Amino acid sequence: MTYPSAAPPASSNPTGIPKKLAEFLMEFAVAVQKHAIYPQGHPQLATAVDKCVRRLDGILNAVEPVTFAFARNQVVIDNVSTDPNNSLMRELAQRMHRQRIGSIRILPGVLRDELADFLYASS
């Protein structure tokens, strides 16, 4: 007798967040951290913004924006929350919560400089 496996397939994302969104969110969290650490104009900041923009190119289409909400210790995307034990996501959520940023919506056509300005202002 064969029993169905309770384990999810290896190709699924354990967080339930689509892979490309999860990858962008990681780059975004790193960029937020770097903007909090380095002074404006530092080369690390430009690199971090460029990585975010490249990830955005893969997830934004001409119609749908991307929206992230921030709880005290988690990021929420499409009613799916990040793991509160993930230190990078927890820190991002806490930083945005302290800044009183409840959510962000990134629209198709967002400019690199607009993203850079937001990262600088939110650090």
SULZI-V321663 format. One record per residue. PSI is psi in radians with two decimals (none if undefined). OMEGA is omega in whole degrees, -180 to 180 (999 if undefined). BURIAL is 1 if it has 9 or more other C-alpha atoms within 8 Angstrom, else 0. Layout:
psi={PSI & PSI}
omega={OMEGA & OMEGA}
burial={BURIAL & BURIAL}
This chain:
psi={2.40 & 2.36 & 2.47 & 2.52 & 2.38 & -0.24 & 2.44 & 2.73 & 2.63 & -0.45 & -0.16 & 2.72 & 2.10 & -0.38 & -0.31 & -0.10 & 2.30 & 2.48 & -0.81 & -0.63 & -0.72 & -0.71 & -0.74 & -0.77 & -0.68 & -0.81 & -0.69 & -0.77 & -0.72 & -0.72 & -0.69 & -0.77 & -0.81 & -0.63 & -0.42 & -0.40 & -0.84 & 2.61 & 2.71 & 2.39 & -0.16 & 2.43 & -0.49 & -0.53 & -0.75 & -0.72 & -0.74 & -0.73 & -0.75 & -0.71 & -0.71 & -0.78 & -0.72 & -0.73 & -0.67 & -0.67 & -0.54 & -0.24 & -0.45 & 2.38 & -3.10 & -0.11 & -0.82 & 2.23 & 2.96 & 2.27 & 2.30 & 2.33 & 2.66 & 2.04 & -3.09 & -0.72 & 0.18 & 2.71 & 2.42 & 2.25 & 2.12 & 0.84 & 0.27 & 2.23 & 2.58 & 2.84 & 2.16 & -0.23 & -0.13 & 1.92 & -0.64 & -0.78 & -0.65 & -0.77 & -0.71 & -0.83 & -0.76 & -0.71 & -0.80 & -0.66 & -0.77 & -0.58 & 0.00 & 0.65 & 1.90 & -0.51 & 2.81 & 2.58 & 2.12 & 2.06 & 2.61 & 2.45 & 0.08 & 2.41 & 2.64 & -0.78 & -0.55 & -0.75 & -0.76 & -0.73 & -0.73 & -0.79 & -0.71 & -0.77 & -0.50 & -0.01 & none}
omega={-179 & 178 & 179 & 180 & 177 & -178 & 178 & 177 & -176 & -177 & -179 & 179 & -176 & -180 & -176 & 178 & 178 & -173 & -178 & 176 & 179 & 179 & 177 & -178 & 177 & 178 & 180 & 180 & 178 & 180 & 177 & 178 & -178 & 178 & 177 & -175 & -172 & 177 & 179 & -179 & 179 & -178 & 179 & -179 & 179 & 179 & -180 & 179 & 179 & 178 & 178 & -179 & 178 & 178 & 179 & 180 & -179 & -177 & 180 & 170 & -174 & -173 & -168 & 173 & 175 & -179 & 176 & 175 & -177 & 171 & -177 & -176 & -176 & 171 & -179 & 178 & 179 & 178 & 175 & -178 & 174 & 179 & -180 & 178 & 177 & -172 & -179 & 179 & 178 & 180 & 178 & 180 & -179 & 180 & 179 & 178 & 178 & 179 & -178 & 175 & -177 & 178 & 173 & 178 & -179 & -176 & 173 & -179 & 178 & -179 & 179 & -178 & 177 & 177 & 179 & 179 & 179 & -179 & 179 & -177 & -177 & -179 & 999}
burial={0 & 0 & 0 & 0 & 0 & 0 & 0 & 0 & 0 & 0 & 0 & 0 & 0 & 0 & 0 & 0 & 1 & 0 & 0 & 1 & 1 & 1 & 1 & 1 & 0 & 1 & 1 & 1 & 1 & 1 & 1 & 1 & 1 & 1 & 1 & 1 & 0 & 1 & 0 & 0 & 0 & 0 & 0 & 0 & 1 & 1 & 0 & 1 & 1 & 1 & 1 & 1 & 1 & 0 & 1 & 1 & 0 & 0 & 0 & 1 & 0 & 0 & 0 & 0 & 1 & 0 & 1 & 1 & 1 & 1 & 1 & 0 & 1 & 1 & 1 & 1 & 1 & 0 & 0 & 1 & 1 & 1 & 1 & 1 & 0 & 0 & 0 & 1 & 1 & 1 & 1 & 1 & 1 & 1 & 1 & 1 & 1 & 0 & 0 & 0 & 1 & 1 & 0 & 0 & 0 & 0 & 1 & 1 & 0 & 0 & 0 & 1 & 0 & 0 & 1 & 1 & 0 & 0 & 1 & 1 & 0 & 0 & 1}
